[in-house]
Amino acid sequence: MDSKKMVLPAFILIALMQLAVPAKMIWDREEIMETGTEYRFKTAPIDPNDPFRGKYITLSYNEDTIAVENEADWTRGEEIYVSLTTDDAGFAKPKSVLKEKPTDQRDFLRAKVRFVSGNSANELTIDYPFDRFYMEESKAPEAEQTYRRTEMDTSKTAYALVSIKNGEAVLKDVLIDGTPIGELVNANQE
């Protein structure tokens, strides 16, 4: 009889825990978007399709390499912390890379090493954690075409708007000359 009385509270506790985990993940992302520092990263696109997650634009970044003192100190896939700064046009670029989480209040981003030069060039390529921008399936192909046209037109600038706080990053939007790509697609479809 006692075991039957325990089943309902145990079920309720498990159900609440299953709701709490995704709610915490959403809360954390929203907090980063609200209180994090926004950076604009210049991009270059490709358009793959993930059968489980849908259509997205894969983003690669112009400022993803940085000089290091000794390339032998770094390994592919290693977690790193990237200190950020902005160029004269206001776009993000890496200032330095560290193996340990910074303790001061600088803006930094947790990322991974994508590639180490290996030819004594002492360059490291950063694998940013925000390389996919998901879109509604019907809009993604048009967004990709719009994005490719932008890459060929040197008078236009495409970039990702990313909020960063305490090493975590949230990709907010992809913009072309300051206009969200979703708005451009909607205007083209009308």
Salt bridges, closest charged atoms under 4 A:
ASP28 OD1 - LYS24 NZ 2.77
GLU31 OE2 - LYS165 NZ 2.47
GLU38 OE2 - LYS172 NZ 2.38
ASP47 OD2 - LYS55 NZ 3.82
ASP50 OD2 - ARG53 NE 3.07
ASP50 OD2 - ARG132 NH1 3.62
ASP64 OD2 - ARG114 NH1 3.85
GLU78 OE2 - LYS99 NZ 2.71
GLU79 OE1 - ARG110 NE 3.79
ASP104 OD1 - ARG106 NE 3.12
ASP127 OD1 - ARG114 NH2 3.04
GLU142 OE2 - ARG149 NH2 3.77
GLU144 OE2 - ARG148 NE 2.65
GLU168 OE2 - ARG110 NH2 2.80
